[in-house]
Amino acid sequence: MPTPNDRLTSALAASTGRPNAPEPDAPIGIFDSGVGGLTVARAVLDQLPAESTVYVGDTKNSPYGPLPIAQVRANALGVMDELVEAGVKLLVIACNSASAAVLRDARERYTGRYGIPVVEVIQPAVRRAVQATRNGKIGVIGTEATVGSRAYEDAFAAAPHLEIVSAAAPRFVEFVERGITSGDELIETATEYLAPIMEAGVDTLVLGCTHYPLLTGVISYVVGDSVTLVSSAEETAKDVFRELTRHGLMRKEKLPPTHDFLATGDAQSFEVLARRFLGPEVLGVTHADHVSARFPTGVIARITPEMIEEARVKSLAKGTQ
């Protein structure tokens, strides 16, 4: 049984200070607060059919939208720490609220320190919206956390000629998590949420939450065919392809890929929705309060920068003796 010191030593690999370099045959880690990220997972599976994946829905803490940013950060980094410990080669933050709250931290923490690429969902949607708009007026709907963070306004800042109109649509997540994608109540709610967007005369609408593409039917019904709906899923999958290629991490294993699905809350209800929204790739959903309950993990989440620096200094000192 390795001691904590043994594990720490192996974690501080030679010159990089990372636990393990990402391996091409390792899975892609995809994370969301619930089932919404399955829209991104679907696009990844379609564009990269040879890749294995591990999907974590943090349903115990869902929805993230109403939570304070500090709590979103803690939840998201906790899950991603464990995915990295489990050995994923790339992280996909398939959640707009989490992307807005932790992207910079995540890239410093995982890419900068351990060489694990991090892909998010906001910039891909912005790119697509800029390409799609004809009149320069773009609407954005998202959770309270995403809209309040102004992450989309910041992302659109490189195109100052565009007019951006944002509105929160918090109950959309609730509808999706209950498996409701049609009905009078949903239409009434959508009409209320989308009224300020339509009054602004937008011709492009960014679905700024990965749950929302599952409501494309009702949203399109309310806004009309003249408004282009933009989901980040397809563009995010393209970013995953680019990052895997750029880092030499495309899967080489000839055996069929594996797809694991974990839910930190009720696995049974998650599985019902996952099979409905994703299809036959969902062979089952495992309940796990932590990723470590399903996959053996190391101690990355407990290695602080101070511990890393101390271990590096000791290693250099031994090397000079």
C-alpha positions in Angstrom: 0.0 0.0 0.0 1.6 3.3 -1.1 2.1 5.9 1.7 1.0 9.5 1.3 4.6 10.4 0.8 5.0 7.8 -2.0 1.9 9.1 -3.7 3.1 12.7 -3.4 6.5 11.8 -4.8 4.9 10.1 -7.8 2.6 13.1 -8.2 5.5 15.4 -8.6 6.8 14.0 -11.8 10.3 15.3 -12.6 10.2 18.7 -14.2 6.5 19.3 -14.6 5.2 18.8 -11.1 2.1 17.0 -12.5 0.9 13.6 -11.2 0.7 11.8 -14.5 1.0 13.1 -18.1 -2.3 12.7 -20.0 -2.4 9.4 -21.9 -3.9 9.2 -25.4 -6.0 6.1 -24.4 -7.4 7.7 -21.3 -11.0 8.9 -21.3 -12.3 12.4 -21.9 -13.9 13.8 -18.7 -17.2 15.7 -19.2 -18.8 17.5 -16.3 -22.1 19.3 -15.8 -24.5 20.0 -12.9 -27.0 17.6 -14.4 -28.3 16.2 -17.7 -27.8 19.3 -19.8 -24.2 18.5 -20.6 -25.4 15.3 -22.3 -26.0 17.6 -25.3 -22.3 18.3 -25.4 -21.5 14.6 -24.8 -23.7 13.7 -27.7 -21.7 16.0 -30.0 -18.4 14.6 -28.7 -19.5 11.0 -29.3 -20.7 11.9 -32.8 -17.5 13.8 -33.8 -15.1 11.5 -31.9 -16.6 8.0 -32.0 -13.4 6.3 -31.1 -12.9 8.2 -27.8 -13.9 6.9 -24.4 -15.7 9.2 -22.0 -16.6 9.6 -18.3 -19.6 11.9 -17.7 -20.4 13.3 -14.3 -23.7 14.9 -13.5 -23.4 16.7 -10.2 -27.2 16.3 -9.6 -26.7 16.3 -5.8 -25.9 20.0 -6.0 -28.0 20.9 -9.1 -29.0 23.4 -10.3 -25.9 25.6 -10.2 -27.7 28.6 -11.5 -29.1 30.0 -8.3 -26.0 29.2 -6.2 -23.5 31.8 -5.1 -20.4 31.9 -7.5 -18.2 30.7 -4.6 -20.3 27.6 -4.2 -20.4 26.9 -8.0 -16.6 27.1 -8.0 -16.2 24.8 -5.0 -18.6 22.2 -6.5 -17.1 22.4 -10.0 -13.4 22.2 -8.9 -14.2 19.4 -6.5 -15.6 17.2 -9.3 -12.9 18.2 -11.8 -10.1 17.5 -9.2 -11.5 13.9 -8.9 -11.8 13.5 -12.7 -8.2 14.5 -13.0 -7.2 12.1 -10.2 -9.1 9.4 -12.0 -6.8 9.9 -15.0 -8.9 11.7 -17.7 -6.8 13.2 -20.5 -9.0 16.3 -21.2 -11.7 18.1 -19.3 -14.9 19.4 -20.8 -16.8 21.9 -18.6 -20.2 21.2 -20.2 -21.9 23.8 -18.0 -22.2 27.5 -18.7 -22.5 28.4 -15.0 -19.4 26.5 -14.1 -17.5 27.8 -17.2 -18.3 31.4 -16.2 -17.2 30.7 -12.6 -14.0 28.6 -12.9 -12.5 28.6 -16.4 -9.5 30.6 -15.6 -8.8 28.7 -12.4 -9.4 25.4 -14.1 -6.9 26.1 -16.9 -4.3 27.2 -14.3 -5.0 24.3 -12.1 -5.1 21.5 -14.7 -3.6 22.7 -18.0 -0.8 24.9 -16.6 0.1 22.5 -13.8 -0.6 19.0 -15.2 -0.9 19.5 -19.0 -4.5 18.5 -19.1 -6.5 20.6 -21.7 -9.7 22.2 -20.5 -12.5 23.0 -23.0 -15.6 25.1 -22.1 -18.8 26.0 -23.7 -19.0 29.8 -23.8 -16.5 30.8 -26.4 -17.6 28.2 -28.9 -21.2 29.5 -28.7 -20.0 33.1 -29.1 -18.0 32.2 -32.2 -21.0 30.5 -33.8 -23.3 33.4 -32.9 -20.9 36.0 -34.5 -21.0 34.0 -37.7 -24.7 33.5 -37.7 -26.1 37.0 -37.0 -27.2 39.1 -39.9 -28.4 42.3 -38.2 -25.8 42.4 -35.4 -28.4 41.9 -32.6 -27.8 38.8 -30.5 -29.8 37.5 -27.6 -28.4 35.3 -24.8 -30.5 33.3 -22.3 -28.9 31.5 -19.4 -29.1 30.7 -15.7 -29.0 33.5 -13.1 -25.4 32.7 -12.4 -24.3 32.8 -16.1 -26.2 36.0 -16.9 -25.1 37.6 -13.6 -21.5 36.9 -14.3 -21.6 38.8 -17.6 -19.4 36.1 -19.1 -21.1 36.3 -22.5 -20.8 40.1 -22.6 -17.1 39.7 -21.9 -16.7 37.1 -24.6 -18.5 39.3 -27.1 -16.3 42.3 -26.2 -14.0 41.5 -29.2 -16.9 42.4 -31.5 -18.1 45.8 -30.1 -20.3 46.5 -33.1 -22.7 43.8 -31.9 -25.7 44.5 -29.6 -26.1 41.9 -26.9 -29.3 41.4 -24.9 -29.3 38.9 -22.1 -32.1 37.4 -20.0 -32.1 34.8 -17.3 -34.3 31.7 -17.8 -33.8 29.7 -14.6 -36.9 27.5 -14.7 -35.8 25.9 -18.0 -33.3 23.8 -16.1 -36.0 22.6 -13.8 -38.2 21.6 -16.7 -35.4 19.6 -18.3 -34.4 17.9 -15.1 -38.0 16.8 -14.7 -38.1 15.5 -18.3 -40.6 18.1 -19.4 -39.9 19.4 -23.0 -43.4 20.5 -24.0 -46.8 21.6 -22.6 -48.7 24.8 -21.8 -46.8 25.7 -18.7 -43.4 25.5 -20.5 -44.7 27.5 -23.4 -46.0 30.2 -21.0 -42.7 30.3 -19.1 -40.7 30.5 -22.4 -42.9 33.3 -23.7 -42.3 35.3 -20.5 -38.5 34.7 -20.5 -38.1 35.5 -24.2 -40.2 38.6 -24.4 -37.4 41.1 -23.7 -35.2 39.2 -26.2 -37.8 39.4 -28.9 -38.6 43.1 -28.2 -34.9 43.9 -28.9 -35.3 42.5 -32.5 -32.5 39.9 -32.2 -32.0 37.5 -35.2 -29.7 35.1 -33.3 -30.3 33.6 -29.9 -27.6 31.9 -27.9 -28.8 29.0 -25.7 -26.4 29.9 -22.8 -27.0 26.7 -20.8 -26.4 23.2 -22.0 -29.8 22.2 -20.7 -31.5 24.6 -23.2 -30.9 22.7 -26.5 -33.2 20.0 -25.1 -36.0 22.7 -25.2 -35.2 23.8 -28.8 -38.7 22.9 -29.9 -40.5 25.2 -27.6 -37.9 28.0 -27.8 -38.1 27.9 -31.6 -41.9 27.9 -31.4 -41.9 31.1 -29.3 -39.2 33.1 -31.1 -40.1 32.0 -34.7 -38.2 30.6 -37.6 -36.5 34.0 -38.4 -34.3 33.7 -35.2 -31.3 31.4 -35.4 -30.8 29.3 -32.3 -27.1 28.7 -31.3 -26.1 25.8 -29.1 -22.4 25.4 -28.1 -22.5 21.6 -28.3 -21.2 21.1 -31.9 -18.6 23.9 -31.6 -17.4 22.6 -28.3 -16.9 19.1 -29.7 -14.8 20.7 -32.5 -12.7 22.4 -29.8 -12.2 19.0 -28.2 -11.0 17.5 -31.5 -8.6 20.4 -31.9 -7.2 20.1 -28.4 -6.7 16.3 -28.7 -4.9 16.8 -32.0 -2.8 19.7 -30.8 -1.6 17.8 -27.7 -1.2 14.4 -29.5 -3.9 12.8 -27.4 -6.1 11.1 -30.0 -7.0 7.6 -28.8 -4.8 4.8 -30.3 -6.5 1.8 -28.7 -8.2 -0.5 -31.2 -10.8 -1.9 -28.8 -14.2 -0.3 -28.7 -14.4 2.8 -26.5 -16.2 2.8 -23.1 -18.6 5.4 -21.8 -19.3 5.7 -18.1 -22.0 7.9 -16.6 -22.0 9.0 -12.9 -24.6 11.0 -11.0 -23.9 12.4 -7.5 -27.6 12.4 -6.8 -30.5 10.1 -7.9 -28.9 7.8 -10.5 -32.2 6.2 -11.5 -34.0 9.4 -12.6 -30.7 10.6 -14.2 -30.5 7.3 -16.2 -34.1 7.7 -17.5 -33.4 11.2 -18.8 -29.9 10.2 -20.1 -31.3 7.4 -22.1 -34.0 9.6 -23.5 -31.7 12.4 -24.4 -28.5 10.5 -25.4 -29.6 7.1 -26.5 -28.1 3.6 -26.4 -24.6 4.7 -25.3 -26.1 5.0 -21.8 -25.9 1.4 -20.6 -26.3 2.5 -17.0 -25.7 5.3 -14.6 -23.8 4.8 -11.4 -24.6 6.7 -8.2 -21.4 8.1 -6.7 -21.1 10.9 -4.1 -17.5 11.2 -5.4 -15.8 10.1 -8.6 -13.4 8.1 -6.4 -16.3 5.8 -5.6 -16.2 4.6 -9.2 -12.6 5.1 -10.2 -9.4 4.7 -8.2 -7.9 8.1 -7.6 -4.8 9.8 -6.3 -4.4 12.8 -4.0 -4.2 15.7 -6.5 -7.0 17.7 -4.7 -5.0 17.6 -1.5 -1.7 18.7 -3.0 -1.4 22.4 -2.4 1.1 24.7 -4.3 3.1 25.0 -1.0 3.4 21.2 -0.9 4.6 21.1 -4.5 7.2 23.8 -3.9 8.4 22.1 -0.7 8.7 18.7 -2.4 10.6 20.3 -5.4 13.0 22.1 -3.1 13.7 18.9 -1.2 14.2 17.0 -4.5 16.7 19.6 -5.8 18.5 19.5 -2.5 18.9 15.8 -2.6 20.2 16.0 -6.2 23.0 18.3 -5.1 24.2 16.1 -2.3 
